[in-house]
Amino acid sequence: MKRMNTCGWIRGYLAKSLSTYAFLKHVVSTLANEFECKGSIEVRKASYIIHLGDLQICLSKPVCREAHTKGGYCLDRMILIELENAGLVYEYSRSQYIRYCHGIFFRRQNGTVY
């Protein structure tokens, strides 16, 4: 099983320098790597259809734009929540990348996360 690490300052730089669609492509590619499946995006007039493995979600362009501007991992978190609602099952502690997406930045040896 692949476990991905991430770097917050690089992600912040990418979020600031890329267009919403380019950043969305990066996020979907990263999620596809994390879950070792195929990821793709269909562009519609007012929305994006995101495919990750056998799952599919639809996000409006304004919602994606807002999440993109809020922070480096906000769009990832939103997509992960929608994928969970569509049936994706995973542990929040599966990798550093997933922990960052959910705002978990520190784990004590006793298992407590912050």
Secondary structure, DSSP 4 states (H G I P E B T S, - for coil): -------HHHHHHHHHHS-HHHHHHHHHHHHHHHTTS-EEEEE-SSEEEEEETTEEEEEEHHHHHHHHHH-TTHHHHHHHHHHHHTT----TTS-HHHHHHTT---B-TTS-B-
